[in-house]
Amino acid sequence: MVIRNFNLSSPWFRVALPSVILVAFFAWLDLRKSLMGELLRPAIGEPVDSGLHGRIAIAIVIVAILAVNVMVVNRLPKAMRIPLVWAELLLLFLYFFWTFDLDYAFIRKKIGFLIAQGAFTTIYISMISIAIASVIALAAALGKLSKNPVFYGISSFYISFFRGLPLLMQIYLIYLGLPQIGFVIDPVPAGITALAVCYGAYMAEIFRAGILGVPKGQQEAAYALGLTPNVTFFKVVFPQAMRLIIPPTGNQFIAMLKDSSLVSVVGVWELTFLARTQGKSEFKHIEMLITAALVYWVMSICFELVQARIERHYGKGIDRAH
């Protein structure tokens, strides 16, 4: 009678059941560890090996728990599914990190310095680099689209060369190579230059594809109205191309945000560099690396939200047309 009266379609039940399953799963893991380590320890003092059958049973239980969880989540309203899945996965990651037995007092002491110094340096290096890379990419894309063989040759050589070299090698070549011909460059400008020319080569193809994605009829209509080629490009073609350029460019920026860690090889005090040095001072490497990873993730989420807002802005006309 109790089971019959239990409303499986209740929203509270749908929300609570996945959480209860996760809590039970974590408790079961801790209980198994305790039983295997202590209660089932033989007289000789060695822990009991669960063997192949035990591992198979554990795998079956985990798969069953995940299957039930997926079925319950799929019965939720659509607006609740994604936040709940994110929450569950976040709990799994937090539990995974919790098993490392981290020094949380040390993390609390250092996280402010990592964000204020390291994250700030990482963000401003990445933002300056992506701005310069966008200008380079636009110029290279126009050169690649040009019928002038000189412009086409320069653009195609630039794109091929800087896409063909590893970013780390480009950083070394700029920082150590330019002084050989009399151009001494500081670590931060060297890192920004390397990121800009490297990502400019990748983004040139993104810009070229975006420009080619605008229907030719738009350009012909602009010419028919008497607009000059320059006005046609910057007022008609390029704004429409931005709808196609923004999503992959946003992905490139997030990738650059993480690749900026490579500039630490020339002594730039960005996030990864500070995480390594602060962890080395007290042999707390894993604490600092995990903290830096979470900071990178939070920064990426913030810029993903900004990217989504920009995409909505440039997609307004298309949304109304559909």
GUDRENGU-126165 format. One line per 4 residues: for each residue x, y, z of N, C-alpha, C. Coordinates in Angstrom, 1 decimal, decimal comma. Example, Ala and Ser with C-alpha at 12.3 -4.5 7.8 and 13.67 -1.06 7.14 Angstrom:
! GUDRENGU-126165
13,2 -5,7 7,8 12,3 -4,5 7,8 13,2 -3,3 7,8 | 12,8 -2,2 7,1 13,7 -1,1 7,1 12,9 0,0 7,9
END
This chain:
! GUDRENGU-126165
0,8 -1,2 0,0 0,0 0,0 0,0 0,9 1,3 0,0 | 2,0 1,2 0,7 2,9 2,4 0,7 3,4 2,7 -0,6 | 3,8 1,6 -1,3 4,4 1,8 -2,7 3,3 2,3 -3,6 | 2,1 1,8 -3,5 1,1 2,3 -4,4 0,8 3,8 -4,2
0,8 4,2 -3,0 0,5 5,6 -2,7 1,7 6,5 -3,0 | 2,9 5,9 -3,3 4,0 6,8 -3,6 4,0 7,3 -5,0 | 3,9 8,6 -5,2 3,7 9,2 -6,5 5,1 9,3 -7,2 | 5,3 8,5 -8,2 6,5 8,5 -9,0 6,6 9,7 -9,9
5,5 10,3 -10,2 5,6 11,4 -11,1 5,8 12,8 -10,4 | 5,9 12,7 -9,1 6,1 13,9 -8,3 7,4 14,6 -8,6 | 7,4 15,9 -8,9 8,6 16,6 -9,2 9,7 16,5 -8,1 | 9,2 16,5 -6,8 10,2 16,3 -5,7 10,9 15,0 -5,8
10,1 13,9 -6,1 10,7 12,6 -6,2 11,7 12,6 -7,4 | 11,3 13,2 -8,5 12,2 13,2 -9,7 13,6 13,9 -9,4 | 13,5 15,0 -8,6 14,7 15,7 -8,2 15,5 15,0 -7,2 | 14,8 14,4 -6,2 15,5 13,8 -5,1 16,2 12,5 -5,4
15,5 11,7 -6,2 16,0 10,3 -6,5 17,4 10,3 -7,0 | 17,8 11,1 -8,1 19,2 11,0 -8,5 20,2 11,4 -7,4 | 19,8 12,4 -6,6 20,7 12,8 -5,5 20,9 11,7 -4,5 | 19,8 11,0 -4,2 19,8 9,9 -3,2 20,7 8,8 -3,8
20,5 8,5 -5,1 21,3 7,5 -5,7 22,8 7,8 -5,6 | 23,2 9,1 -5,9 24,6 9,5 -5,8 25,1 9,4 -4,4 | 24,3 9,8 -3,4 24,8 9,7 -2,1 25,0 8,2 -1,7 | 24,0 7,4 -2,1 24,2 6,0 -1,8 25,4 5,4 -2,4
25,7 5,8 -3,6 26,8 5,3 -4,4 28,1 5,7 -3,6 | 28,2 7,0 -3,2 29,4 7,4 -2,5 29,5 6,7 -1,2 | 28,4 6,5 -0,5 28,5 5,8 0,8 28,9 4,3 0,6 | 28,4 3,7 -0,5 28,8 2,3 -0,8 30,3 2,2 -1,1
30,8 3,2 -1,8 32,3 3,2 -2,0 33,1 3,2 -0,7 | 32,7 4,2 0,2 33,4 4,3 1,4 33,2 3,0 2,3 | 32,0 2,5 2,3 31,8 1,2 3,1 32,6 0,1 2,5 | 32,6 0,0 1,2 33,4 -1,1 0,6 34,9 -1,0 0,9
35,4 0,3 0,9 36,8 0,5 1,2 37,1 0,1 2,7 | 36,1 0,5 3,6 36,3 0,2 5,0 36,3 -1,4 5,2 | 35,3 -2,0 4,6 35,1 -3,4 4,8 36,3 -4,2 4,2 | 36,7 -3,8 3,0 37,9 -4,5 2,4 39,2 -4,3 3,2
39,3 -3,1 3,7 40,5 -2,7 4,4 40,6 -3,2 5,8 | 39,5 -3,3 6,5 39,5 -3,5 7,9 38,8 -4,8 8,3 | 37,5 -4,9 8,0 36,6 -6,0 8,5 37,0 -7,3 7,8 | 37,4 -7,3 6,6 37,8 -8,5 5,9 39,3 -8,8 5,9
40,0 -8,1 6,7 41,5 -8,3 6,7 41,8 -9,6 7,4 | 42,5 -10,5 6,8 42,8 -11,8 7,4 43,8 -11,6 8,6 | 44,1 -12,7 9,2 44,9 -12,7 10,4 46,4 -12,3 10,1 | 46,8 -12,5 8,9 48,2 -12,1 8,6 48,4 -10,6 8,3
47,3 -9,9 8,3 47,4 -8,4 8,2 47,4 -7,9 6,8 | 47,1 -8,7 5,8 47,0 -8,3 4,4 45,6 -8,1 4,0 | 45,3 -7,1 3,2 43,9 -6,9 2,8 43,5 -8,0 1,8 | 42,2 -8,3 1,8 41,6 -9,3 1,0 41,4 -8,8 -0,4
41,9 -9,5 -1,4 41,6 -9,1 -2,8 40,3 -9,6 -3,3 | 39,5 -8,7 -3,8 38,1 -9,1 -4,1 38,1 -10,0 -5,3 | 39,2 -10,1 -6,1 39,3 -11,0 -7,2 38,4 -10,5 -8,4 | 38,4 -11,4 -9,5 37,7 -11,0 -10,7 36,2 -11,0 -10,5
35,7 -11,9 -9,7 34,2 -11,9 -9,5 33,8 -10,6 -8,8 | 34,6 -10,2 -7,8 34,2 -9,0 -7,0 34,3 -7,8 -7,9 | 35,3 -7,7 -8,8 35,4 -6,5 -9,7 34,2 -6,5 -10,7 | 33,8 -7,7 -11,2 32,7 -7,8 -12,1 31,4 -7,3 -11,4
31,2 -7,8 -10,1 30,0 -7,4 -9,4 30,0 -5,9 -9,2 | 31,2 -5,3 -8,8 31,2 -3,8 -8,6 30,9 -3,1 -9,9 | 31,4 -3,6 -11,1 31,1 -3,0 -12,4 29,6 -3,0 -12,7 | 29,0 -4,2 -12,4 27,5 -4,3 -12,6 26,7 -3,4 -11,8
27,1 -3,2 -10,5 26,4 -2,3 -9,6 26,5 -0,9 -10,1 | 27,7 -0,5 -10,5 27,9 0,9 -11,0 27,1 1,1 -12,3 | 27,1 0,2 -13,2 26,4 0,3 -14,4 24,9 0,4 -14,1 | 24,4 -0,4 -13,2 23,0 -0,4 -12,8 22,6 1,0 -12,2
23,5 1,5 -11,3 23,2 2,8 -10,7 23,1 3,9 -11,8 | 24,1 3,9 -12,7 24,1 4,9 -13,8 22,9 4,7 -14,7 | 22,5 3,5 -15,0 21,3 3,3 -15,8 20,0 3,8 -15,2 | 19,9 3,5 -13,9 18,7 4,0 -13,2 18,7 5,6 -13,1
19,9 6,1 -12,9 20,0 7,6 -12,8 19,7 8,2 -14,2 | 20,1 7,6 -15,3 19,8 8,2 -16,6 18,3 8,1 -16,8 | 17,7 7,0 -16,5 16,2 6,9 -16,7 15,4 7,9 -15,9 | 15,9 8,1 -14,7 15,2 9,1 -13,8 15,4 10,5 -14,4
16,6 10,8 -14,8 16,9 12,2 -15,3 16,1 12,4 -16,6 | 15,9 11,4 -17,4 15,2 11,6 -18,7 13,7 11,8 -18,4 | 13,2 11,5 -17,3 11,8 11,7 -16,9 11,5 13,1 -16,4 | 12,6 13,9 -16,1 12,5 15,2 -15,6 12,0 16,2 -16,7
11,5 17,3 -16,3 11,3 18,4 -17,3 12,6 18,8 -18,0 | 12,5 19,2 -19,2 13,7 19,5 -20,0 14,5 20,6 -19,4 | 13,9 21,6 -18,7 14,7 22,7 -18,1 15,5 22,2 -16,9 | 15,1 21,1 -16,4 15,8 20,6 -15,2 16,9 19,6 -15,5
16,9 19,0 -16,7 17,8 17,9 -16,9 19,3 18,4 -17,0 | 19,6 19,4 -17,7 21,0 19,9 -17,9 21,6 20,3 -16,6 | 20,9 21,2 -15,8 21,5 21,6 -14,5 21,7 20,4 -13,6 | 20,8 19,4 -13,6 20,9 18,3 -12,7 22,1 17,4 -13,2
22,3 17,2 -14,5 23,4 16,4 -14,9 24,7 17,1 -14,6 | 24,8 18,5 -14,8 26,0 19,2 -14,4 26,3 19,0 -12,9 | 25,2 19,1 -12,1 25,4 19,0 -10,6 26,0 17,6 -10,3 | 25,4 16,6 -10,9 25,9 15,2 -10,6 27,3 15,0 -11,0
27,7 15,5 -12,2 29,0 15,3 -12,7 30,0 16,2 -11,9 | 29,6 17,3 -11,4 30,4 18,2 -10,6 30,7 17,5 -9,2 | 29,6 16,8 -8,7 29,8 16,1 -7,4 30,8 14,9 -7,6 | 30,7 14,3 -8,8 31,6 13,2 -9,0 33,1 13,7 -9,1
33,3 14,8 -9,7 34,6 15,4 -9,8 35,1 15,8 -8,4 | 34,2 16,5 -7,7 34,6 16,9 -6,3 35,0 15,7 -5,4 | 34,2 14,7 -5,6 34,5 13,5 -4,8 35,8 12,9 -5,2 | 36,1 12,9 -6,5 37,4 12,4 -7,0 38,5 13,2 -6,5
38,4 14,5 -6,4 39,5 15,4 -5,8 39,5 15,2 -4,3 | 38,4 14,9 -3,7 38,4 14,7 -2,2 39,2 13,5 -1,8 | 39,2 12,5 -2,7 40,0 11,3 -2,4 41,5 11,5 -2,4 | 42,0 12,7 -2,9 43,4 13,0 -2,9 43,9 13,4 -1,6
43,0 13,7 -0,6 43,5 14,1 0,7 44,3 15,4 0,6 | 43,7 16,4 0,0 44,3 17,7 -0,3 44,4 18,6 1,0 | 45,4 19,5 0,9 45,6 20,4 2,0 44,7 21,7 1,7 | 43,5 21,7 2,1 42,6 22,8 1,7 43,0 24,1 2,4
43,6 24,1 3,5 44,1 25,4 4,1 45,2 26,0 3,2 | 46,0 25,2 2,6 47,0 25,7 1,7 46,4 26,3 0,5 | 45,4 25,6 0,0 44,6 26,1 -1,2 44,0 27,5 -0,9 | 43,3 27,6 0,2 42,7 28,9 0,6 43,7 30,0 0,7
44,9 29,6 1,2 45,9 30,7 1,4 46,5 31,2 0,1 | 46,5 30,3 -1,0 47,2 30,6 -2,2 46,2 31,0 -3,3 | 45,0 30,7 -3,2 44,1 30,9 -4,4 43,9 32,3 -4,7 | 43,9 33,2 -3,7 43,7 34,6 -4,0 44,9 35,2 -4,8
46,1 34,7 -4,5 47,3 35,2 -5,2 47,2 34,6 -6,6 | 46,8 33,4 -6,8 46,7 32,8 -8,1 45,8 33,5 -9,0 | 44,6 33,9 -8,5 43,6 34,6 -9,3 44,1 36,1 -9,5 | 44,5 36,8 -8,5 44,9 38,2 -8,7 46,1 38,4 -9,6
47,1 37,5 -9,5 48,3 37,6 -10,3 48,2 36,8 -11,5 | 48,1 35,5 -11,3 48,1 34,5 -12,5 47,0 34,6 -13,4 | 45,7 34,6 -12,9 44,6 34,6 -13,8 44,5 36,0 -14,5 | 44,8 37,0 -13,8 44,8 38,4 -14,5 45,8 38,4 -15,6
47,0 37,9 -15,4 48,0 38,0 -16,4 47,6 37,1 -17,6 | 47,0 35,9 -17,3 46,5 35,0 -18,4 45,5 35,7 -19,2 | 44,5 36,4 -18,6 43,4 37,0 -19,3 43,9 38,1 -20,2 | 44,7 39,0 -19,6 45,1 40,2 -20,5 46,0 39,8 -21,6
46,9 38,8 -21,4 47,7 38,3 -22,5 46,8 37,7 -23,6 | 45,8 36,9 -23,2 45,0 36,3 -24,1 44,1 37,3 -24,9 | 43,6 38,3 -24,2 42,7 39,2 -24,9 43,5 40,1 -25,8 | 44,7 40,5 -25,4 45,5 41,3 -26,4 45,9 40,5 -27,6
46,3 39,2 -27,3 46,7 38,3 -28,4 45,5 38,1 -29,4 | 44,3 37,8 -28,9 43,2 37,5 -29,8 42,8 38,8 -30,6 | 43,0 40,0 -30,0 42,7 41,2 -30,8 43,7 41,3 -31,9 | 45,0 41,2 -31,6 46,0 41,3 -32,7 45,8 40,1 -33,7
45,5 38,9 -33,2 45,3 37,8 -34,1 44,1 38,0 -35,1 | 43,1 38,7 -34,6 41,9 38,9 -35,4 42,3 39,8 -36,6 | 43,1 40,9 -36,3 43,5 41,8 -37,4 44,4 41,1 -38,4 | 45,3 40,3 -37,9 46,2 39,5 -38,8 45,4 38,5 -39,6
44,4 37,9 -38,9 43,6 36,9 -39,6 42,8 37,5 -40,8 | 42,2 38,7 -40,5 41,4 39,4 -41,5 42,3 39,7 -42,7 | 43,5 40,3 -42,4 44,4 40,6 -43,5 44,8 39,4 -44,3 | 45,2 38,3 -43,6 45,6 37,1 -44,3 44,4 36,5 -45,1
43,2 36,5 -44,5 42,1 36,0 -45,3 41,8 36,8 -46,5 | 41,9 38,1 -46,5 41,7 39,0 -47,7 42,8 38,7 -48,7 | 44,0 38,5 -48,2 45,1 38,2 -49,1 44,9 36,8 -49,8 | 44,4 35,9 -49,0 44,1 34,5 -49,6 43,0 34,6 -50,6
42,1 35,6 -50,4 41,0 35,7 -51,4 41,3 36,6 -52,6 | 42,4 37,3 -52,4 42,8 38,3 -53,5 43,3 37,5 -54,8 | 43,1 38,2 -55,9 43,5 37,7 -57,2 45,0 38,2 -57,5 | 45,5 39,0 -56,6 46,9 39,5 -56,8 47,8 38,4 -56,3
48,7 37,9 -57,2 49,6 36,8 -56,8 50,5 37,1 -55,6 | 50,9 38,4 -55,5 51,8 38,7 -54,4 51,1 38,6 -53,1 | 49,9 39,2 -53,0 49,2 39,1 -51,7 48,8 37,7 -51,4 | 48,4 36,9 -52,4 48,0 35,5 -52,2 49,3 34,7 -51,7
50,4 35,0 -52,4 51,6 34,2 -52,0 52,0 34,5 -50,6 | 52,0 35,8 -50,1 52,4 36,2 -48,8 51,4 35,6 -47,8 | 50,1 35,6 -48,0 49,1 35,1 -47,1 49,2 33,6 -47,0 | 49,3 32,9 -48,1 49,4 31,5 -48,1 50,7 31,0 -47,4
51,8 31,7 -47,6 53,1 31,3 -47,0 52,9 31,5 -45,4 | 52,4 32,6 -45,0 52,2 32,9 -43,6 51,3 31,9 -42,9 | 50,2 31,5 -43,6 49,3 30,6 -43,0 50,0 29,2 -42,9 | 50,6 28,8 -44,0 51,3 27,5 -44,0 52,4 27,4 -42,9
53,2 28,4 -42,8 54,4 28,4 -42,0 54,0 28,4 -40,5 | 53,1 29,3 -40,1 52,8 29,4 -38,6 51,8 28,3 -38,2 | 51,1 27,7 -39,1 50,2 26,6 -38,7 51,1 25,3 -38,7 | 52,2 25,3 -39,3 53,1 24,1 -39,4 54,1 24,0 -38,3
54,3 25,1 -37,5 55,2 25,0 -36,4 54,5 24,9 -35,0 | 55,0 24,1 -34,1 54,4 24,1 -32,8 54,5 25,5 -32,1 | 53,5 25,8 -31,3 53,4 27,1 -30,6 54,6 27,3 -29,7 | 55,0 26,2 -29,0 56,2 26,3 -28,1 57,4 26,7 -28,9
57,6 26,2 -30,1 58,8 26,5 -30,9 58,7 28,0 -31,4 | 57,5 28,4 -31,7 57,4 29,8 -32,1 57,7 30,8 -31,0 | 57,3 30,4 -29,7 57,7 31,3 -28,6 59,2 31,3 -28,4 | 59,9 30,2 -28,5 61,3 30,2 -28,4 62,0 31,0 -29,5
61,5 30,8 -30,8 62,1 31,5 -31,9 62,0 33,0 -31,8 | 60,8 33,5 -31,3 60,6 34,9 -31,1 61,4 35,5 -30,0 | 61,4 34,8 -28,9 62,1 35,3 -27,7 63,6 35,2 -27,8 | 64,1 34,1 -28,3 65,5 33,9 -28,4 66,1 34,3 -29,8
65,2 34,2 -30,8 65,7 34,5 -32,2 65,8 35,9 -32,5 | 64,8 36,7 -32,2 64,8 38,1 -32,5 66,0 38,9 -31,9 | 66,5 38,6 -30,7 67,7 39,3 -30,2 68,9 39,0 -31,1 | 68,9 37,9 -31,8 70,1 37,6 -32,7 70,2 38,6 -33,8
69,1 39,3 -34,2 69,1 40,3 -35,3 68,9 41,7 -34,7 | 69,1 41,8 -33,4 69,1 43,2 -32,8 67,8 43,6 -32,2 | 66,7 42,7 -32,2 65,5 43,1 -31,6 65,3 42,4 -30,3 | 65,6 43,0 -29,2 65,5 42,4 -27,8 64,0 42,7 -27,4
63,4 41,6 -27,0 62,0 41,6 -26,6 61,7 41,0 -25,3 | 60,9 41,7 -24,5 60,6 41,2 -23,1 59,7 39,9 -23,2 | 59,7 39,2 -22,1 58,9 37,9 -22,1 57,4 38,1 -22,5 | 56,7 39,1 -21,9 55,3 39,3 -22,1 55,0 39,6 -23,6
55,7 40,6 -24,1 55,5 40,9 -25,6 55,8 39,8 -26,5 | 56,9 39,0 -26,1 57,2 37,8 -26,9 56,1 36,8 -26,9 | 55,5 36,6 -25,7 54,4 35,6 -25,6 53,2 36,1 -26,4 | 52,9 37,4 -26,3 51,7 37,9 -27,0 52,0 37,8 -28,5
53,2 38,1 -29,0 53,5 38,0 -30,4 53,3 36,6 -30,9 | 53,9 35,7 -30,1 53,8 34,3 -30,6 52,4 33,8 -30,6 | 51,6 34,1 -29,6 50,2 33,7 -29,6 49,4 34,3 -30,8 | 49,7 35,6 -31,0 48,9 36,3 -32,1 49,2 35,8 -33,5
50,5 35,6 -33,8 50,9 35,1 -35,1 50,5 33,7 -35,3 | 50,5 32,9 -34,3 50,1 31,5 -34,4 48,6 31,3 -34,6 | 47,9 32,0 -33,7 46,4 31,9 -33,9 45,9 32,7 -35,0 | 46,6 33,7 -35,4 46,2 34,5 -36,6 46,2 33,6 -37,8
47,1 32,7 -37,9 47,2 31,8 -39,1 46,0 30,8 -39,1 | 45,6 30,3 -37,9 44,5 29,4 -37,8 43,2 30,2 -38,1 | 43,1 31,4 -37,5 41,8 32,1 -37,7 41,7 32,7 -39,1 | 42,8 32,8 -39,8 42,7 33,3 -41,2 41,8 32,5 -42,1
41,9 31,1 -41,9 41,0 30,2 -42,6 39,5 30,3 -42,1 | 39,4 30,6 -40,8 38,0 30,8 -40,3 37,4 32,1 -40,9 | 38,2 33,2 -41,0 37,7 34,4 -41,6 37,4 34,2 -43,1 | 38,3 33,5 -43,8 38,1 33,3 -45,2 36,8 32,5 -45,4
36,6 31,4 -44,6 35,4 30,6 -44,8 34,1 31,4 -44,5 | 34,2 32,3 -43,5 33,0 33,1 -43,1 32,7 34,1 -44,2 | 33,7 34,7 -44,8 33,5 35,6 -45,9 32,9 34,9 -47,1 | 33,4 33,7 -47,5 32,9 32,9 -48,6 31,5 32,4 -48,3
31,1 32,3 -47,0 29,8 31,8 -46,7 28,7 32,8 -46,9 | 29,0 34,1 -47,2 28,0 35,1 -47,4 27,5 34,9 -48,9 | 26,3 34,8 -49,2 25,8 34,6 -50,6 26,3 35,7 -51,5 | 26,7 35,4 -52,7 27,2 36,3 -53,7 26,2 37,4 -54,1
24,9 37,0 -53,9 23,9 38,0 -54,3 23,9 39,2 -53,4 | 24,4 39,1 -52,2 24,5 40,3 -51,3 25,5 41,3 -51,9 | 26,6 40,8 -52,3 27,6 41,7 -52,9 27,1 42,3 -54,2 | 26,4 41,5 -55,0 25,9 42,0 -56,3 24,8 43,0 -56,1
24,0 42,8 -55,1 23,0 43,8 -54,8 23,6 45,1 -54,3 | 24,6 45,1 -53,5 25,3 46,3 -53,1 25,9 47,0 -54,2 | 26,5 46,3 -55,2 27,1 47,0 -56,3 26,0 47,6 -57,2 | 24,9 46,9 -57,2 23,8 47,5 -58,0 23,2 48,8 -57,4
23,4 48,9 -56,1 23,0 50,2 -55,4 24,0 51,3 -55,5 | 25,2 51,0 -56,1 26,2 52,0 -56,3 27,2 52,0 -55,2 | 27,3 51,0 -54,4 28,3 51,0 -53,3 29,6 50,6 -53,8 | 30,7 51,2 -53,3 32,0 50,9 -53,7 32,4 49,5 -53,1
33,5 48,8 -53,6 33,9 47,5 -53,1 34,2 47,6 -51,6 | 34,9 48,6 -51,1 35,3 48,7 -49,7 34,0 48,9 -48,8 | 33,1 49,7 -49,2 31,9 49,9 -48,5 31,1 48,7 -48,5 | 31,0 48,0 -49,6 30,3 46,7 -49,7 30,8 45,7 -48,8
32,2 45,6 -48,7 32,7 44,6 -47,8 32,5 44,9 -46,4 | 32,8 46,1 -45,9 32,7 46,4 -44,5 31,3 46,7 -44,0 | 30,4 47,0 -44,9 29,0 47,4 -44,5 28,0 46,3 -44,8 | 28,3 45,4 -45,8 27,4 44,4 -46,2 27,9 43,0 -45,9
29,1 42,7 -46,5 29,6 41,3 -46,5 30,1 40,9 -45,1 | 31,0 41,7 -44,6 31,7 41,4 -43,3 30,7 41,2 -42,1 | 29,7 42,2 -41,9 28,8 42,0 -40,8 28,0 40,6 -40,9 | 27,7 40,2 -42,1 27,0 38,9 -42,3 27,9 37,8 -42,0
29,2 37,9 -42,4 30,2 36,9 -42,2 30,5 36,7 -40,7 | 30,3 37,7 -39,9 30,6 37,6 -38,5 29,7 36,5 -37,8 | 28,5 36,3 -38,3 27,7 35,2 -37,8 28,3 33,9 -37,9 | 29,1 33,7 -39,0 29,8 32,4 -39,2 31,2 32,4 -38,5
31,7 33,6 -38,3 33,1 33,7 -37,8 33,1 33,6 -36,2 | 32,1 34,1 -35,6 32,2 34,3 -34,1 32,3 32,9 -33,4 | 31,5 31,9 -33,7 31,6 30,6 -33,0 33,0 30,0 -33,0 | 33,6 29,7 -34,2 34,9 29,2 -34,2 36,0 30,1 -33,6
35,8 31,4 -33,7 36,7 32,3 -33,1 36,7 32,3 -31,6 | 35,5 32,1 -31,1 35,3 32,0 -29,6 36,0 30,7 -29,2 | 35,9 29,6 -29,9 36,6 28,4 -29,6 38,1 28,6 -29,6 | 38,6 29,4 -30,6 40,0 29,7 -30,7 40,5 30,5 -29,5
39,7 31,4 -29,0 40,1 32,2 -27,8 40,2 31,4 -26,6 | 39,2 30,5 -26,4 39,3 29,6 -25,2 40,5 28,7 -25,3 | 40,8 28,2 -26,5 42,0 27,4 -26,7 43,3 28,2 -26,4 | 43,3 29,5 -26,8 44,4 30,4 -26,6 44,5 30,6 -25,1
43,4 30,7 -24,4 43,4 31,0 -22,9 44,2 29,9 -22,2 | 44,1 28,6 -22,7 44,8 27,5 -22,1 46,3 27,4 -22,7 | 46,4 27,7 -24,0 47,8 27,7 -24,6 48,7 28,8 -24,1 | 48,1 29,8 -23,5 48,9 30,9 -22,9 49,8 30,4 -21,8
49,5 29,2 -21,3 50,4 28,6 -20,2 51,8 28,3 -20,8 | 51,9 28,2 -22,1 53,2 27,9 -22,7 54,1 29,1 -22,6 | 53,6 30,3 -22,4 54,5 31,4 -22,3 55,2 31,4 -21,0 | 54,9 30,5 -20,1 55,6 30,4 -18,8 57,0 30,0 -19,0
57,3 29,4 -20,2 58,7 28,9 -20,5 59,7 30,0 -20,6 | 59,2 31,2 -20,9 60,1 32,4 -21,0 60,0 33,3 -19,7 | 59,3 32,8 -18,7 59,3 33,5 -17,4 58,1 34,4 -17,2 | 57,1 34,2 -17,9 55,9 35,1 -17,7 55,1 34,5 -16,5
54,7 35,4 -15,6 54,1 34,9 -14,4 52,6 34,7 -14,6 | 52,2 33,8 -15,5 50,8 33,5 -15,7 50,4 32,4 -14,8 | 49,1 31,9 -14,9 48,5 31,1 -14,0 49,3 29,8 -13,8 | 49,6 29,1 -14,8 50,3 27,8 -14,7 51,7 28,0 -14,1
52,4 29,0 -14,4 53,7 29,3 -13,9 53,6 29,5 -12,4 | 52,7 30,3 -11,9 52,5 30,5 -10,5 52,0 29,3 -9,7 | 51,2 28,5 -10,4 50,8 27,2 -9,7 51,9 26,3 -9,5 | 52,8 26,2 -10,5 54,0 25,3 -10,3 54,9 25,9 -9,2
55,2 27,2 -9,3 56,2 27,7 -8,3 55,6 27,7 -6,9 | 54,4 28,1 -6,7 53,8 28,1 -5,4 53,7 26,7 -4,8 | 53,3 25,7 -5,7 53,3 24,3 -5,2 54,6 23,8 -4,9 | 55,7 24,2 -5,6 57,0 23,7 -5,4 57,6 24,2 -4,0
57,2 25,4 -3,6 57,7 25,9 -2,4 57,4 25,1 -1,2 | 56,3 24,4 -1,1 55,9 23,6 0,1 55,5 22,2 -0,3 | 56,0 21,8 -1,5 55,7 20,4 -2,0 54,2 20,1 -2,0 | 53,4 21,1 -2,5 52,0 21,0 -2,6 51,6 21,1 -4,1
52,2 20,3 -4,9 52,1 20,4 -6,4 50,6 20,1 -6,8 | 50,1 19,0 -6,3 48,7 18,6 -6,8 47,7 19,6 -6,3 | 47,8 20,2 -5,1 46,9 21,2 -4,7 46,8 22,4 -5,6 | 48,0 22,9 -6,0 48,1 24,1 -6,9 47,6 23,7 -8,3
48,0 22,6 -8,8 47,6 22,2 -10,1 46,1 22,0 -10,3 | 45,4 21,4 -9,2 44,0 21,3 -9,3 43,3 22,6 -9,1 | 43,9 23,5 -8,3 43,3 24,9 -8,1 43,4 25,6 -9,4 | 44,6 25,6 -10,1 44,7 26,2 -11,4 43,8 25,7 -12,4
43,6 24,4 -12,4 42,7 23,7 -13,4 41,2 24,3 -13,2 | 40,8 24,4 -11,9 39,5 24,9 -11,7 39,3 26,4 -12,1 | 40,4 27,2 -11,9 40,4 28,6 -12,3 40,3 28,7 -13,8 | 41,1 27,8 -14,5 41,0 27,8 -16,0 39,5 27,5 -16,4
38,9 26,5 -15,7 37,6 26,1 -16,1 36,6 27,2 -15,9 | 36,7 27,9 -14,7 35,8 29,0 -14,5 35,9 30,1 -15,5 | 37,2 30,4 -15,8 37,4 31,4 -16,9 36,8 31,0 -18,2 | 37,0 29,8 -18,6 36,4 29,3 -19,8 34,9 29,4 -19,8
34,2 29,0 -18,7 32,8 29,1 -18,6 32,3 30,6 -18,8 | 33,0 31,5 -18,2 32,7 32,9 -18,3 32,8 33,4 -19,8 | 33,8 33,0 -20,4 34,0 33,4 -21,8 33,0 32,7 -22,8 | 32,6 31,5 -22,4 31,6 30,8 -23,2 30,3 31,5 -23,1
30,0 32,1 -21,9 28,7 32,8 -21,8 28,8 34,1 -22,6 | 30,0 34,8 -22,6 30,1 36,0 -23,4 30,0 35,6 -24,9 | 30,6 34,5 -25,3 30,5 34,1 -26,7 29,1 33,8 -27,1 | 28,3 33,1 -26,2 26,9 32,8 -26,5 26,1 34,1 -26,7
26,4 35,1 -25,9 25,7 36,4 -26,0 26,1 37,1 -27,4 | 27,3 37,1 -27,8 27,7 37,7 -29,0 27,1 36,9 -30,2 | 27,0 35,6 -30,1 26,4 34,8 -31,2 24,9 35,2 -31,3 | 24,2 35,4 -30,2 22,8 35,8 -30,2 22,6 37,1 -30,9
23,6 38,0 -30,6 23,5 39,4 -31,2 23,6 39,3 -32,7 | 24,6 38,6 -33,2 24,8 38,5 -34,7 23,8 37,6 -35,4 | 23,1 36,8 -34,6 22,1 35,9 -35,2 20,6 36,4 -35,1 | 20,5 37,7 -34,7 19,1 38,2 -34,5 18,3 38,2 -35,8
19,0 38,7 -36,9 18,3 38,7 -38,2 17,9 37,4 -38,7 | 18,8 36,4 -38,5 18,5 35,0 -38,9 17,3 34,4 -38,2 | 17,3 34,7 -36,8 16,2 34,2 -36,0 14,9 34,7 -36,4 | 14,8 36,0 -36,8 13,6 36,6 -37,2 13,1 36,1 -38,6
14,2 35,8 -39,4 13,8 35,3 -40,8 13,2 33,9 -40,7 | 13,6 33,1 -39,7 13,1 31,8 -39,5 11,8 31,8 -38,7
END
